[in-house]
Amino acid sequence: MESQCVNKDDVEDLQEAFNQVDIDGNGHVSMDELQELFKAANLSLPGFRIREMTAALMEKGDTNRDGVITFPEFQRIYKELKNSEVSKTFRKAINKKEGIRAVGGLSEISSAGTQHSYSEEEKYAFVNWINKALEQDPDCKRLLPICPDTDALFTAVGDGILLCKMINNSVPDTIDERTINKKKLTAFTIQENLNLALNSSSAIGCHVVNIGAEDLREGKPHLVLGLLWQVIKIGLLSHVEISSNEALVALLRDGESLEELMRLSPEELLLRWVNYHLDHAGRPPIHNFSSDIKDSRAYYHLLDQIAPRGDKEGEPRIDIDMSGYKEMDDVKRADFMLQEAERLGCRQFVTPTDVVSGNPKLNLAFVANLFNKYPALSKPADQDIDWSLLEGESREERTFRNWMNSLGVNPFVNHLYSDLTDALVIFQLFENIKTNVDWNRVNKPPYPKLGANMKKLENCNYAVALGKDSKFSLVGIGGQDLNDGNATLTLALVWQLMRRYTLKVLEDLGKGEKVNDEFIVAWINNTLQEAGKSSSISSFKDKAISSSIPVLDLIDAIQQGSVRYDLVKTEDLSDEDRLDNAKYAISMARKIGARVYALPDDLVEVKPKMVMTIFACLMGRGMKRV
């Protein structure tokens, strides 16, 4: 199948299927592997028929007669045999091999009849993680344990409860439990739960564009697994961050600055962590979580290094049994290794086949879980380190970062300032506010070793020029400030991008009518008055907002009867009462369909910028209902 004859989804699906067949990762499929594929598919065909079909595939696909089939040849097989019995049987076999499944149907991002493959391995891994994470949750007893060998997961997410619970498992307190509909569920209350889950996913940085409540209610496998992976990954990697785990400074290399270490992504830090322990074991480093870990030997040494030694009071000693290291069969060796991981309580996410096939996603999750439970690092005590650099990100920074990631920017933003120094993400944000970006003027990676920073600076200068063309207030802000990662000035630009994005949504709903702060405030007060509410605000700095009552009244005005006022504190409010109201208000806003990124503390402290985004998102929701 030639690449120009197939859409991107199909090519990706074929590549995924090919990788599953090519279990040894040598880049081609042999006759033996094709025969094994049919056997694994449990096809009710006699042996001679399988041999005939295999021979036909080899004859048509092996164009250079070298006895193996490469991926381009594999694509041609698909094209040439597309409508034949051989092709249909072969595709059926692929869909059963090692869990690759194909599902047909419609989605907002595909054409009618498009097939989306999904991985049985991922489903199996996520189900087991969910079963473990939520096993003590009383609201999930009727759903758990989910059987990983069936498609029960896709039904289980349909009412939104499990998704809300997993979001809170990954980022605690994201969703106020009081806002989850748990009993006597109807189509309407299920829709509210799914709105809450999707908007809360966005708020923690998941890219949920083109995923709707209907997709989740129908349990579309590729969309469910895609969303679950984002939620799970965010939780797994949340502690692989130097500001929250200072012991990671032990990974500093000779001649490396702390700033350089802090620029590494969580994935890069995990790789550095594995190699730190491999170095202590006298073993060579790995360079990825796919091909370099297929033989399980790096994992064996990692487990041996991080296993508790019983040095601390009450800590059991666990000695890793290395006898399986000598096993000649890769799958059996991986199984023995995972038995040792199980003794540490860390067998989650991968099976022996996932290790041997080098599944990068599941192996990353496996390593992250190992790190979270047994980092085996000590904070350096004898190094000249400026620990003040390790301040965690502010709420405002986290909100901006999550907003960017929810829009699907590439690369993913892990560190707000260092990840924007080449302006590539900023250009994507400009496109989201309908500002035309001339990509021919943009320098793209990989940057040359010499002059890389100059290329990035040119990008930053162009980004500032686009901001000025967009009538942003950028007095005193230059490209060098973005390139240097100047926190104050970078935030000034990012805030104006987020503000313009928010207002653009309102202007689109209002058919181009100009929207500013005064317009929003007037709409809020008019809506509150028409609904018979006594609250009002004078501006986004109004101290009355700290109670969250104006926000809750507006939510109830937009969706009458949605707010349970018996849960709202109204008099003699303590700081705890205000925060309690704010948590309820933020979750309720998301529940009625407003994509709110701000946090409860922003309401309590009346942070004008974040308050504005909350009210603007609610206004957008209200205008949609008119």
Secondary structure, 3 states (H helix, E strand, C coil): CCHHHCCHHHHHHHHHHHHHHCCCCCCEEEHHHHHHHHHHCCCCCCHHHHHHHHHHHHHHHCCCCCCEEEHHHHHHHHHHCCCCHHHHHHHHHHHHHHHEEEEECCCCCCCCCCEEEEEHHHHHHHHHHHHHHCCCCHHHCCCCCCCCCCCHHHHHHHHCHHHHHHHHHHCCCCCCHHHCCCCCCCHHHHHHHHHHHHHHHHHCCCCCCCCCHHHHHCCCHHHHHHHHHHHHHHHHHCCCCCCCCHHHHHHCCCCCCHHHHHCCCHHHHHHHHHHHHHHHCCCCCCCCCCHHHCCCHHHHHHHHHHCCECCCCCCCECCCCCHHHHCCCHHHHHHHHHHHHHHCCCCCCCCHHHHHHCCHHHHHHHHHHHHHHCCCCCCCCCCCCCHHHHCCCCHHHHHHHHHHHHCCCCCCCCCCCHHHCCCHHHHHHHHHCCCCCCHHHCCCCCCCCCCHHHHHHHHHHHHHHHHHHCCCCCCCCCHHHHHHCCHHHHHHHHHHHHHHHHHHHHHHHCCCCCCCHHHHHHHHHHHHHHCCCCCCCCCCCCHHHHHCHHHHHHHHHHCCCCCCHHHCCCCCCCHHHHHHHHHHHHHHHHHCCCCCCCCHHHHHCCCHHHHHHHHHHHHHHHHHHC
